[in-house]
Amino acid sequence: MKTTQDVQRRLLELGYDPGPLDGVRGRLTINAVKRYQTAMHLTVDGIVGPNTLRSLFGGPLVSEPFSPDAMPWLDEAKRLKGTAEVAGKGNNPVITNWAEQLDIWYPSDDIAWCGLFVAHCIGATMPDEPLPSNPLGARNWATFGDKCEIIDGAVAVFWRGSPTGWLGHVGFVTGQTTSTIEIIGGNQSNRVSIIQMPKSRLLATRWPKTAMNVDLQTFGSTAQMTNGNEA
């Protein structure tokens, strides 16, 4: 399987500057992909799907979306694992910069940032994807994208306090058991981490509208569960 860094190197070889060859699907890389797709008369979506992969590297057309852009938001989430807020009055500039890049008012990482983390991962890797109104509110993500199964990479929204209240939590699915969903998310023990959430608290699972279409056979939720604390 080709990686994002492989794509970046190939784009640079062909004269489409993707920015740093860092393996991160940022705006420069996305724009380079779009310029290449335009020149090659491909669908201009910035996503390196099977047709764009074949054009870049040759070889037979692959029916399965074995693409470095299949779930770039989940790749970004995993890359940020361990990112933590600063205790006390200080702020982690990495976290506050997410809000600045998205033009979201966010004065301190003392404010719950699970929604901000999801907004960054989606917004940084899928710039054409509409974000929900007030993405800092976890439950607002229940209106994001399209409804989907409990599938790896899906945005999962949970209730906190009361099913009919306003408190919630949001993250990305990385696995499941019969009773729990494993998610990677922000503001989990004050950092980006992987935890287990009970399915009884699930409100919605959503898939980005501008992402590649997947199904449970392609990207199932069979990852081994890890121990963690609930949000």
C-alpha atoms as a printed R data frame, in Angstrom:
    type eleno elety resid chain resno       x      y       z
1   ATOM     1    CA   MET     A     1   0.000  0.000   0.000
2   ATOM     2    CA   LYS     A     2   1.267  3.454  -0.890
3   ATOM     3    CA   THR     A     3   1.630  5.957   1.930
4   ATOM     4    CA   THR     A     4   0.977  9.693   1.960
5   ATOM     5    CA   GLN     A     5   4.737 10.232   1.881
6   ATOM     6    CA   ASP     A     6   4.988  8.035  -1.254
7   ATOM     7    CA   VAL     A     7   2.324 10.224  -2.862
8   ATOM     8    CA   GLN     A     8   4.148 13.396  -1.845
9   ATOM     9    CA   ARG     A     9   7.410 12.167  -3.343
10  ATOM    10    CA   ARG     A    10   5.688 11.167  -6.582
11  ATOM    11    CA   LEU     A    11   3.884 14.504  -6.867
12  ATOM    12    CA   LEU     A    12   7.176 16.339  -6.384
13  ATOM    13    CA   GLU     A    13   8.828 14.187  -9.069
14  ATOM    14    CA   LEU     A    14   6.037 15.164 -11.451
15  ATOM    15    CA   GLY     A    15   6.361 18.871 -10.694
16  ATOM    16    CA   TYR     A    16   3.477 19.312  -8.250
17  ATOM    17    CA   ASP     A    17   4.960 20.679  -5.035
18  ATOM    18    CA   PRO     A    18   3.184 19.019  -2.058
19  ATOM    19    CA   GLY     A    19   5.104 20.942   0.591
20  ATOM    20    CA   PRO     A    20   7.211 19.081   3.175
21  ATOM    21    CA   LEU     A    21   7.648 15.359   2.522
22  ATOM    22    CA   ASP     A    22   6.369 14.632   6.015
23  ATOM    23    CA   GLY     A    23   3.637 12.069   5.412
24  ATOM    24    CA   VAL     A    24   0.953 14.490   6.615
25  ATOM    25    CA   ARG     A    25  -2.068 15.127   4.405
26  ATOM    26    CA   GLY     A    26  -2.075 18.890   4.853
27  ATOM    27    CA   ARG     A    27  -3.479 21.656   2.675
28  ATOM    28    CA   LEU     A    28  -0.368 21.917   0.482
29  ATOM    29    CA   THR     A    29  -0.493 18.204  -0.315
30  ATOM    30    CA   ILE     A    30  -4.236 18.315  -0.966
31  ATOM    31    CA   ASN     A    31  -3.814 21.275  -3.320
32  ATOM    32    CA   ALA     A    32  -1.002 19.477  -5.164
33  ATOM    33    CA   VAL     A    33  -3.249 16.437  -5.609
34  ATOM    34    CA   LYS     A    34  -6.031 18.672  -6.976
35  ATOM    35    CA   ARG     A    35  -3.653 20.321  -9.460
36  ATOM    36    CA   TYR     A    36  -2.504 16.895 -10.633
37  ATOM    37    CA   GLN     A    37  -6.076 15.627 -10.931
38  ATOM    38    CA   THR     A    38  -7.024 18.689 -12.971
39  ATOM    39    CA   ALA     A    39  -4.118 18.155 -15.346
40  ATOM    40    CA   MET     A    40  -4.934 14.446 -15.708
41  ATOM    41    CA   HIS     A    41  -8.681 15.049 -16.199
42  ATOM    42    CA   LEU     A    42  -9.511 13.083 -13.064
43  ATOM    43    CA   THR     A    43 -12.208 13.867 -10.518
44  ATOM    44    CA   VAL     A    44 -10.828 16.895  -8.660
45  ATOM    45    CA   ASP     A    45 -11.503 16.071  -5.027
46  ATOM    46    CA   GLY     A    46  -8.007 16.079  -3.507
47  ATOM    47    CA   ILE     A    47  -8.440 12.444  -2.491
48  ATOM    48    CA   VAL     A    48  -5.929  9.858  -3.681
49  ATOM    49    CA   GLY     A    49  -8.380  7.109  -4.504
50  ATOM    50    CA   PRO     A    50  -7.866  4.104  -6.822
51  ATOM    51    CA   ASN     A    51  -7.991  6.107 -10.080
52  ATOM    52    CA   THR     A    52  -5.555  8.759  -8.873
53  ATOM    53    CA   LEU     A    53  -3.253  6.083  -7.433
54  ATOM    54    CA   ARG     A    54  -3.221  4.251 -10.745
55  ATOM    55    CA   SER     A    55  -2.480  7.480 -12.610
56  ATOM    56    CA   LEU     A    56   0.353  8.378 -10.258
57  ATOM    57    CA   PHE     A    57   2.032  4.985 -10.005
58  ATOM    58    CA   GLY     A    58   0.660  2.843 -12.825
59  ATOM    59    CA   GLY     A    59  -0.543 -0.723 -12.451
60  ATOM    60    CA   PRO     A    60  -4.022 -2.267 -12.541
61  ATOM    61    CA   LEU     A    61  -7.063 -0.475 -11.213
62  ATOM    62    CA   VAL     A    62  -7.684 -1.541  -7.620
63  ATOM    63    CA   SER     A    63 -11.331 -1.965  -6.681
64  ATOM    64    CA   GLU     A    64 -10.764 -1.745  -2.934
65  ATOM    65    CA   PRO     A    65  -9.975  1.716  -1.524
66  ATOM    66    CA   PHE     A    66  -6.484  0.773  -0.340
67  ATOM    67    CA   SER     A    67  -5.568  4.411  -0.413
68  ATOM    68    CA   PRO     A    68  -3.468  6.646   1.825
69  ATOM    69    CA   ASP     A    69  -6.447  8.996   1.798
70  ATOM    70    CA   ALA     A    70  -9.052  6.446   2.855
71  ATOM    71    CA   MET     A    71  -9.292  7.896   6.366
72  ATOM    72    CA   PRO     A    72  -6.794 10.762   6.654
73  ATOM    73    CA   TRP     A    73  -8.585 12.257   9.655
74  ATOM    74    CA   LEU     A    74  -8.007  9.030  11.605
75  ATOM    75    CA   ASP     A    75  -4.334  9.035  10.591
76  ATOM    76    CA   GLU     A    76  -4.070 12.584  11.946
77  ATOM    77    CA   ALA     A    77  -5.785 11.565  15.185
78  ATOM    78    CA   LYS     A    78  -3.344  8.700  15.705
79  ATOM    79    CA   ARG     A    79  -0.395 10.956  14.903
80  ATOM    80    CA   LEU     A    80  -1.476 13.276  17.721
81  ATOM    81    CA   LYS     A    81  -1.872 10.542  20.329
82  ATOM    82    CA   GLY     A    82  -0.343 11.714  23.605
83  ATOM    83    CA   THR     A    83  -0.891 15.432  22.968
84  ATOM    84    CA   ALA     A    84  -1.863 16.826  26.375
85  ATOM    85    CA   GLU     A    85  -3.194 20.047  27.809
86  ATOM    86    CA   VAL     A    86  -0.987 22.086  30.154
87  ATOM    87    CA   ALA     A    87  -1.833 21.866  33.833
88  ATOM    88    CA   GLY     A    88  -2.650 25.132  35.579
89  ATOM    89    CA   LYS     A    89  -2.835 28.482  33.811
90  ATOM    90    CA   GLY     A    90  -0.730 27.596  30.777
91  ATOM    91    CA   ASN     A    91  -2.005 26.350  27.424
92  ATOM    92    CA   ASN     A    92  -0.592 23.839  24.996
93  ATOM    93    CA   PRO     A    93  -0.022 25.931  21.838
94  ATOM    94    CA   VAL     A    94  -0.632 22.851  19.682
95  ATOM    95    CA   ILE     A    95  -4.222 22.649  20.958
96  ATOM    96    CA   THR     A    96  -4.949 26.377  20.827
97  ATOM    97    CA   ASN     A    97  -3.487 26.518  17.303
98  ATOM    98    CA   TRP     A    98  -6.138 24.051  16.139
99  ATOM    99    CA   ALA     A    99  -8.766 26.630  17.048
100 ATOM   100    CA   GLU     A   100  -6.837 29.463  15.379
101 ATOM   101    CA   GLN     A   101  -6.533 27.515  12.128
102 ATOM   102    CA   LEU     A   102 -10.289 26.880  12.127
103 ATOM   103    CA   ASP     A   103 -11.169 30.407  13.296
104 ATOM   104    CA   ILE     A   104 -12.888 29.054  16.417
105 ATOM   105    CA   TRP     A   105 -12.950 31.090  19.621
106 ATOM   106    CA   TYR     A   106 -11.098 29.008  22.185
107 ATOM   107    CA   PRO     A   107  -9.276 30.926  24.947
108 ATOM   108    CA   SER     A   108  -7.882 28.067  27.061
109 ATOM   109    CA   ASP     A   109  -7.292 24.330  26.991
110 ATOM   110    CA   ASP     A   110  -9.088 24.186  30.354
111 ATOM   111    CA   ILE     A   111 -12.256 24.250  28.235
112 ATOM   112    CA   ALA     A   112 -13.352 20.797  27.074
113 ATOM   113    CA   TRP     A   113 -11.654 20.161  23.725
114 ATOM   114    CA   CYS     A   114 -12.904 16.785  22.471
115 ATOM   115    CA   GLY     A   115 -14.966 18.581  19.810
116 ATOM   116    CA   LEU     A   116 -12.038 20.812  18.882
117 ATOM   117    CA   PHE     A   117  -9.818 17.758  18.402
118 ATOM   118    CA   VAL     A   118 -12.320 16.134  16.034
119 ATOM   119    CA   ALA     A   119 -12.753 19.454  14.191
120 ATOM   120    CA   HIS     A   120  -8.990 19.756  13.719
121 ATOM   121    CA   CYS     A   121  -8.564 16.196  12.428
122 ATOM   122    CA   ILE     A   122 -11.395 16.634   9.932
123 ATOM   123    CA   GLY     A   123 -10.657 20.243   8.993
124 ATOM   124    CA   ALA     A   124  -6.904 19.796   8.516
125 ATOM   125    CA   THR     A   125  -7.193 16.724   6.299
126 ATOM   126    CA   MET     A   126 -10.595 17.278   4.625
127 ATOM   127    CA   PRO     A   127 -10.766 21.050   4.033
128 ATOM   128    CA   ASP     A   128 -13.830 20.778   1.783
129 ATOM   129    CA   GLU     A   129 -15.819 18.937   4.453
130 ATOM   130    CA   PRO     A   130 -18.466 21.102   6.184
131 ATOM   131    CA   LEU     A   131 -18.082 21.134   9.963
132 ATOM   132    CA   PRO     A   132 -21.120 21.302  12.257
133 ATOM   133    CA   SER     A   133 -22.228 24.565  13.788
134 ATOM   134    CA   ASN     A   134 -20.235 25.170  16.988
135 ATOM   135    CA   PRO     A   135 -17.952 22.129  16.667
136 ATOM   136    CA   LEU     A   136 -16.775 22.587  20.265
137 ATOM   137    CA   GLY     A   137 -20.118 21.134  21.360
138 ATOM   138    CA   ALA     A   138 -19.716 17.355  21.307
139 ATOM   139    CA   ARG     A   139 -23.385 16.627  20.614
140 ATOM   140    CA   ASN     A   140 -23.378 18.940  17.601
141 ATOM   141    CA   TRP     A   141 -21.337 16.293  15.783
142 ATOM   142    CA   ALA     A   142 -24.484 14.131  15.668
143 ATOM   143    CA   THR     A   143 -25.503 16.275  12.647
144 ATOM   144    CA   PHE     A   144 -22.132 15.986  10.877
145 ATOM   145    CA   GLY     A   145 -21.747 14.211   7.534
146 ATOM   146    CA   ASP     A   146 -23.853 11.128   6.894
147 ATOM   147    CA   LYS     A   147 -25.211  8.441   9.182
148 ATOM   148    CA   CYS     A   148 -23.113  5.266   9.154
149 ATOM   149    CA   GLU     A   149 -22.495  1.985  10.959
150 ATOM   150    CA   ILE     A   150 -20.118  1.625  13.887
151 ATOM   151    CA   ILE     A   151 -17.081  1.506  11.620
152 ATOM   152    CA   ASP     A   152 -13.415  2.348  12.069
153 ATOM   153    CA   GLY     A   153 -12.871  6.069  11.453
154 ATOM   154    CA   ALA     A   154 -16.484  7.059  12.098
155 ATOM   155    CA   VAL     A   155 -17.195 10.055  14.300
156 ATOM   156    CA   ALA     A   156 -18.894  8.651  17.409
157 ATOM   157    CA   VAL     A   157 -21.039 10.876  19.632
158 ATOM   158    CA   PHE     A   158 -21.914  9.905  23.206
159 ATOM   159    CA   TRP     A   159 -24.049 11.418  25.959
160 ATOM   160    CA   ARG     A   160 -22.711 12.397  29.342
161 ATOM   161    CA   GLY     A   161 -24.781 13.069  32.444
162 ATOM   162    CA   SER     A   162 -28.158 12.356  30.848
163 ATOM   163    CA   PRO     A   163 -29.309 11.076  27.443
164 ATOM   164    CA   THR     A   164 -31.593 14.107  27.153
165 ATOM   165    CA   GLY     A   165 -29.104 16.678  28.462
166 ATOM   166    CA   TRP     A   166 -26.533 18.738  26.576
167 ATOM   167    CA   LEU     A   167 -23.270 17.233  27.843
168 ATOM   168    CA   GLY     A   168 -21.495 14.847  25.515
169 ATOM   169    CA   HIS     A   169 -18.263 13.401  24.224
170 ATOM   170    CA   VAL     A   170 -17.001 12.808  20.674
171 ATOM   171    CA   GLY     A   171 -14.126 10.891  19.116
172 ATOM   172    CA   PHE     A   172 -13.235  8.486  16.305
173 ATOM   173    CA   VAL     A   173 -14.035  4.763  16.304
174 ATOM   174    CA   THR     A   174 -11.008  2.457  16.348
175 ATOM   175    CA   GLY     A   175 -12.672 -0.802  17.397
176 ATOM   176    CA   GLN     A   176 -15.565 -2.406  19.237
177 ATOM   177    CA   THR     A   177 -16.753 -5.343  21.332
178 ATOM   178    CA   THR     A   178 -20.320 -6.461  21.949
179 ATOM   179    CA   SER     A   179 -20.797 -3.811  24.633
180 ATOM   180    CA   THR     A   180 -18.152 -1.133  24.120
181 ATOM   181    CA   ILE     A   181 -16.701  1.103  21.428
182 ATOM   182    CA   GLU     A   182 -13.008  1.935  21.359
183 ATOM   183    CA   ILE     A   183 -12.370  5.543  20.383
184 ATOM   184    CA   ILE     A   184  -9.429  7.847  19.979
185 ATOM   185    CA   GLY     A   185 -10.266 11.349  21.109
186 ATOM   186    CA   GLY     A   186  -9.103 14.515  22.755
187 ATOM   187    CA   ASN     A   187  -9.621 15.612  26.362
188 ATOM   188    CA   GLN     A   188  -9.582 11.996  27.514
189 ATOM   189    CA   SER     A   189  -7.726 12.149  30.829
190 ATOM   190    CA   ASN     A   190  -6.607 15.608  29.572
191 ATOM   191    CA   ARG     A   191  -4.846 14.219  26.510
192 ATOM   192    CA   VAL     A   192  -5.359 12.519  23.143
193 ATOM   193    CA   SER     A   193  -5.760  8.858  24.022
194 ATOM   194    CA   ILE     A   194  -7.681  5.685  23.276
195 ATOM   195    CA   ILE     A   195 -10.469  4.680  25.639
196 ATOM   196    CA   GLN     A   196 -13.509  2.416  25.762
197 ATOM   197    CA   MET     A   197 -17.017  3.865  25.795
198 ATOM   198    CA   PRO     A   198 -20.195  1.861  26.511
199 ATOM   199    CA   LYS     A   199 -22.476  1.366  23.531
200 ATOM   200    CA   SER     A   200 -25.392  2.245  25.805
201 ATOM   201    CA   ARG     A   201 -24.212  5.880  25.691
202 ATOM   202    CA   LEU     A   202 -23.856  6.095  21.908
203 ATOM   203    CA   LEU     A   203 -25.990  8.773  20.238
204 ATOM   204    CA   ALA     A   204 -24.719  8.684  16.651
205 ATOM   205    CA   THR     A   205 -21.970  7.546  14.299
206 ATOM   206    CA   ARG     A   206 -21.272  9.760  11.288
207 ATOM   207    CA   TRP     A   207 -19.086  9.622   8.169
208 ATOM   208    CA   PRO     A   208 -17.656 12.639   6.257
209 ATOM   209    CA   LYS     A   209 -19.682 13.453   3.144
210 ATOM   210    CA   THR     A   210 -16.569 14.178   1.047
211 ATOM   211    CA   ALA     A   211 -14.662 11.043   2.100
212 ATOM   212    CA   MET     A   212 -14.316  7.786   0.218
213 ATOM   213    CA   ASN     A   213 -17.270  5.446   0.629
214 ATOM   214    CA   VAL     A   214 -16.447  2.406   2.753
215 ATOM   215    CA   ASP     A   215 -18.289 -0.518   4.262
216 ATOM   216    CA   LEU     A   216 -17.831 -2.940   7.128
217 ATOM   217    CA   GLN     A   217 -16.142 -5.478   4.856
218 ATOM   218    CA   THR     A   218 -13.463 -2.957   3.896
219 ATOM   219    CA   PHE     A   219 -12.947 -1.191   7.201
220 ATOM   220    CA   GLY     A   220 -14.451 -3.219  10.026
221 ATOM   221    CA   SER     A   221 -14.254 -2.440  13.720
222 ATOM   222    CA   THR     A   222 -12.297 -5.442  14.914
223 ATOM   223    CA   ALA     A   223  -9.345 -3.754  16.578
224 ATOM   224    CA   GLN     A   224  -8.241 -5.299  19.856
225 ATOM   225    CA   MET     A   225  -9.620 -3.317  22.765
226 ATOM   226    CA   THR     A   226  -7.332 -1.442  25.128
227 ATOM   227    CA   ASN     A   227  -7.873 -0.521  28.737
228 ATOM   228    CA   GLY     A   228  -8.851  3.036  29.533
229 ATOM   229    CA   ASN     A   229 -11.125  5.303  31.503
230 ATOM   230    CA   GLU     A   230 -14.422  6.674  30.319
231 ATOM   231    CA   ALA     A   231 -14.620 10.330  29.453
